[in-house]
Structures are given as C-alpha cells and as structure tokens.
Amino acid sequence: MTRHWAMSLFRPGPVRSDTPTAVRVVDCSPLTAPVTTQEVAAFRAHAKASGAPCAAVNVSTVSRGLTG
C-alpha cells in the first residue's frame, strides 16, 4: 500500500506550535448567578422605556407568530 501525500505533512513526535497561545479565562458567573425579582422588573422597565423591540413581545404575540 502506498503512502498518501498528506501523510508527509505530519512530523513524528509531539505536536509543536511555533506561536505562543494565549489562555483567556472567561467569567461565566453573570450567566449562572441567581437574578432577583427586582432586577428583572428593573430590566423590563428600562427595556420598555427605551423602546426595545423585545419589550413589546408577550404570549399573544408569540402564539400569533407560531400559528400564522
């Protein structure tokens, strides 16, 4: 069996990298921390006051979109 040309791209031994790799630590605590009812109410009030489109969505809007 002949050797495939792509096998010549692999060098024997451990994998080496010529450039250093930066390690970034991501803080996911804001995504997992509990949210109080007051924080939710404040967010909704701010979104509604700013005219954000997501603030106008309710159950009837979603069900109307799903049923056509």
N, C-alpha and C positions, 0 to 999 in steps of 0.2 A: 504494500500500500504506500502510495506517495504522500509526502508531507504537503499540507495545504500551505499556500503562500502566506496566509495570515499568521501562521504559527511562527514565522520569522520575526513578528513584531514583539513577541514575548521573550523576555530575557529570563534565564534561570535565576533563582534566588528570590529574596524578599522583594516585595513591591517597593519601589523608591519614588519619591517625589522631589523634584528639583526646587519647588517653591514651598515656602512655609505655609501652613494652613492656619488661619485664624479661627479660634473657637469662640463662638458667641453664646453667651448664656441668656436665654430668654426667660423673663419673669412672667409666668402664667398665672400668678396669684390673683390678678384682677378678674380673670375668667372663671376662677374657681371659688372665689370668696363669696360668702353669702351677701345678698343685697337686701337692704331693709325696705319696708313698705314706703317709708318716707322718701327714700332715694328714688324709687320707681315713680312715685307721684310727682316729685320734682322734675324728673326727666320728662315725663309725659307733659307736664305743664309747660316746660321750656320748649319742647318739640312743637306743641300745638301753637304756642305764641309766636314761634319763628316761622310757622307755615310749612313745616317739613311735610312732604307727601306721606310719609309713613305714619304721621299722627292722625291722618284722616281715615285710616283703614280700620274697619271694625268687622264683626262677624258677618253682617249682611253684605258688605262689600266683597268679602272673600267668597261667600256662598254664591253670590250673583256671578262672580267671575268663573267659578267652577261649573255652574250649571248652564252658562252661556247666555 
